[in-house]
Amino acid sequence: MLVLGIDPGIAITGFGLVQVNPAGDLSVISFGVIDSTAVRTTSSRLVYLYDHLMELISEYQPTHSAVERLFFQRNIKTAMQVGEARGVIQLCLEQMHIPHAEYTPNEVKQAVTSYGNADKSQVQEMVKVLLKLENVPTPDDAADALAVALCHINMLNFKRSLPTEDV
């Protein structure tokens, strides 16, 4: 199973690809950012995000994905733009028939650190430990995307552990 985690943003969108082998071992396949800061207009940034995310999906062909849900924004303009980016991301995932889930920042923190109010450095350190990396992944958006992927993997494992009802 290959999980694509996404930390959406209008200027910088983080991504992280985490492979789970049949024994349950995790390995990082790739991580980074889609950086549209050089692009001037919001609509052009959305096209840039679409094009680059579709390239990423085509190259790696993830089987699952998860996107961080916009939970709270003080700046309404920023919140609206991130919402537009999330829409583009969801469009890409739907077009490529990749199942996706959404998690709030607190759900991601809880899944990765066992503490829903963990700070950014605690989450990053646990991403490093859980994925057996030498260093904390950078930039922050990429580390956050890896955390989203780990959250989704934990949720899938939890759902698989539940007993199924016999009909």
ZIZI-V289729 format. One record per run of one state. SS is the DSSP state (helix for helix, strand for strand, loop for the rest). FROM is the first residue (numbers start at 0). TO is the last residue. If there is no record, write none. Layout:
ss->[SS SS]
from->[FROM FROM]
to->[TO TO]
This chain:
ss->[loop strand loop strand loop strand loop helix loop strand loop helix loop strand loop helix loop helix loop helix loop]
from->[0 1 7 11 20 25 35 41 60 63 68 75 95 98 103 104 113 119 130 139 161]
to->[0 6 10 19 24 34 40 59 62 67 74 94 97 102 103 112 118 129 138 160 166]
